[in-house]
Amino acid sequence: MAHSIQLADITTQFTDFVAGKVSRDDVGAWIAEKIMTPPATQTEADRLGGDSETRTLVYLMSESLCSLQRDEEEACHFATRVLACIEQVDEPDVVIDLLPLIRHHEDFSILVSKHARGRISRAGFRSIVKKRFAFDAVRSWLEGASNDQLAALMEAVEASDFRRARSQLSLPAA
């Protein structure tokens, strides 16, 4: 799996956070300095390297962790799932498609449960999906999925089985 140094660096930060070697604030400070601060020179921009999908993935991972409105434990679950996804899925564009499912897993699980019990209409469900899932590859599947398919997808994400999640969503394989 050939990714730019940025992806390797951020996965190292996530790994250290999950292992308790660095705090969430430390990772946030690192992200602010290394990822969110625009390069001052073309040489710095060149150093960032990687293809545009990899750079987008790194940015989205960074932005997701920094803006996550959850406690440390939930942030650790998020980081753990992202690392598992990257380990199981080689293509940055597919990880990007799965990232909203990881980021919003807890809320989406509740939404799926309420929808399955009839507490949220199909139209309401689709409206929320449209807001949370900007990537058509995932959104169209979610909008048309049965309750059983949605529950199976949530189970795959909960178990950090992203190969199964990818397969269920019919996302392209390498």
URQUI-V324415 format. One record per backbone hydrogen bond with DSSP energy under -1.0 kcal/mol. NH is the residue of the N-H (numbers start at 0). CO is the residue of the C=O. Records with the same first field share a line. If there is no record, write none. Layout:
NH->CO + CO
This chain:
7->3
8->4
9->5
10->6
11->7
12->8
13->9
14->10
15->11
16->12
17->13
18->14
19->16
20->15
21->15
26->22
27->23
28->24
29->25
30->26
31->27
32->28
33->29
34->30
35->30
44->40
45->41
46->42
47->43
54->50
55->51
56->52
57->53
58->54
59->55
60->56
61->57
62->58
63->59
64->60
65->61
66->62
74->70
75->71
76->72
77->73
78->74
79->75
80->76
81->77
82->78
83->79
84->80
85->81
86->82
87->83
88->84
94->90
95->91
96->92
97->93
98->94
101->97
102->98
103->99
104->101
107->103
108->104
109->105
110->106
111->107
112->108
113->109
114->110
115->111
116->112
117->114
118->113
124->120
125->121
126->122
127->123
128->124
129->125
130->126
131->127
132->128
137->134
138->134
139->135
141->137
142->138
143->139
144->140
149->145
150->146
151->147
152->148
153->149
154->150
155->151
156->152
157->153
158->154
159->156
160->155
161->159
164->160
165->161
166->162
167->163
168->164
170->165
